[in-house]
Amino acid sequence: MNSLKVALAQDEFPVGDISGNAEKMITLARSALQQNARVIVFPELTITGYPPEDLLLRPSMAIRVEAAMNTLLEAKLPIYMVVGFPKSEDGLLYNKLAVIYEGHILVEYAKQRLPNYQVFDEKRYFSEGQDTSVIEIDGFQCGLTICEDIWFDQPVRGAAESGAEILFNINGSPYHIDRDEQRRARVSQVAGKYGLCVVYVNHNCGQDELVFDGGSMVVTADGVQHTLPTYESRLDIVELYRNGENIGVNGGSVIPPRPRFESVYLALIQGLRAYVNRNGFKGVVMGLSGGIDSGLSLAIAVDALGAERVHAVMLPFEYTSQMSQDDAKAEAEALGVRYSVLPIASMFHAGMETLKPLFDGLPVDTTEQNLQARIRGQLLMAISNKTGYMVLTTGNKSEMAVGYATLYGDMCGGFNALKDVPKTLVFELARHRNTLSPVIPQRVIDRPPSAELAPDQKDEDSLPPYAILDQLIERYVENDESLETIVAAGFDRADVTKVIRLIDINEYKRRQAPEGVRITPRGFGRDRRYPITNAWKPGI
C-alpha cells in the first residue's frame, strides 16, 4: 500500500523569535523523523510568528528571516518541511510557504487571498500571489495553500485542477466563539467538493489580544478523519494512503469540538498565560471586590499561572458591604492565593480635604465615586511597581461598551482577561468554573451586580438589564446594525438610543484600556477602529 506519514506541528512560535522558531522547527522535525514521518507541516508564518505586524517593516527583518531559513537548510534533514515565512521579491513582500528537503527549497507558494477584515490587515504588508503550486512527494501530488486561501474557491480549485490529491493548508487562525466548528465545516466542504485530503495546521498560542487555539485536522472527501485537541501543543503523525481515486487516513481519531463555555474559558486562560509569561511578569496582582467579575478573573488567573503567582487585594471603602468582604476572602481562600486587605477610607478623605477649596459649593456627583476607583488603581499600581506583578483588570465587555468603568481607576492595569466577555457570559463562565471546583460563592453569582461606589448602588439602576444590554451591544458593535434596525427588532427606543450614545461617546475610554483576550467575532481593539472625534449620527 502506497502511504505517506505526515506530522502536524501544532505549537507555539512566538512573534519575533525568529532564530528560536527555526531551532524549534528543527527539533520538531527530528522528533517527527524518529516517528518515520516523511512530511512535517508547520503553521502560517512559522519563522516570524503570527501576526508579526509592523515588524515586517523593519529593515533587518529580511536579514533575520534569511538567516533562519539558512538554519533550516543547513540542518539538511531528510524530511519534507512545509514552512511559512515572509519573502520580498521585486520590491514586493509576500506571505509564503516553502517546502524544504535535505537542505534545498523545492518549491515556494505565495498566499493568494489576503484577509483585510476584523483583526486582519495583511494587505498593509503583503502582495497577493497568483500562481498555483503542486509538488510530488513519494508519489502523492501535494497542493499548497495558506490560511485564507481555503475560504475561497479559486486557490483550492487551482490546486485540484493541477492534480493535487493532498492539500497542505497552513494557518494563523485566531479563536472566537464557535470558530472550531466553522473551520471543520469549511474544510469538510472543500475536501468533499474537490475530492481532496486537506491537512490543516494552526498555531497554538496567545499573542497580545489574540488566542490561537490550534484545532489542526486532517479531512478527506469522507469527512473529518483526525483532529488535534484545541489549546494543546502537539506533534501528531497521521498516515495517508491512496484508496482508489481518493486519499484515506490510517489510525486517525476525531475529538468533538469542546463545549462553548469550556472553550471560551480555556481561551481566556491561554491568552492571559501567554501575555504574562512572554512579557516577563512575575505574576499578577488584582483588586478582589467580592463581585462576580473579579471572582471569575481570579479563577482564570490561578488556572493560568498557579496560585503562587497571584496576589488578590481587597480595597474596601465605607460602601463596601460585609457580604462582599466575606465573599472576596472566601474566593481567595478557595483558590489558595495571597490575600491582602487595604482600606482606602483615609486616602479618600485626605483627597477630598485637599480638593475642598476647589469643590466647595459643588454638589456630590460621580467625581467622588471615581476618586474611590482611582485610589484603588493607584495602590494596585504601586504594588505592581514594587513587586513586578502585572495589574490584572477585571471589567467585562458590557462595561467597556457603555463606559461603566473609571479611567485610571478600575481600568488601570496591564491586561484584562474579561475585556471581550459580555456580562451575561461572565455569569455562565462562573457557573462553568464552579463545575470544576467550587471557588465562586453562589450568592456572588445570584445577587445583583454593583460597583459599590455609592449607598445601595446597583448596575441596573443606570443601565438596562444585562440580558437586554448585551443584545444591544452585540447588534450595534458586532453586527453593525443601525438604531432604527435594532428598534424594528422589538427593542425599546429609549434603551437603544441611550446605549448607542454611551457606546459612541466612550470610545476615548476604550482607546486607553489595557489589552484583553478577544473571544467574539468583533471585540474592542484591533477589530473596531472608530474615530473618537466624529459627527456621525447613528440613526439609519
PyMOL commands that set and color helices and strands:
alter all, ss='L'
color gray80, all
select helices_A, chain A and resi 18-34+53-57+61-75+122-124+147-151+153-161+179-194+260-278+292-305+307-309+322-335+345-359+366-387+397-402+423-436+442-446+459-461+466-478+483-488+493-505+507-511
alter helices_A, ss='H'
color red, helices_A
select strands_A, chain A and resi 3-10+39-41+80-89+92-101+104-110+134-137+140-146+166-170+197-201+204-207+210-213+217-220+223-227+234-243+246-250+283-287+310-314+338-341+389-393+415-416+515-516
alter strands_A, ss='S'
color yellow, strands_A
deselect
rebuild
show_as cartoon
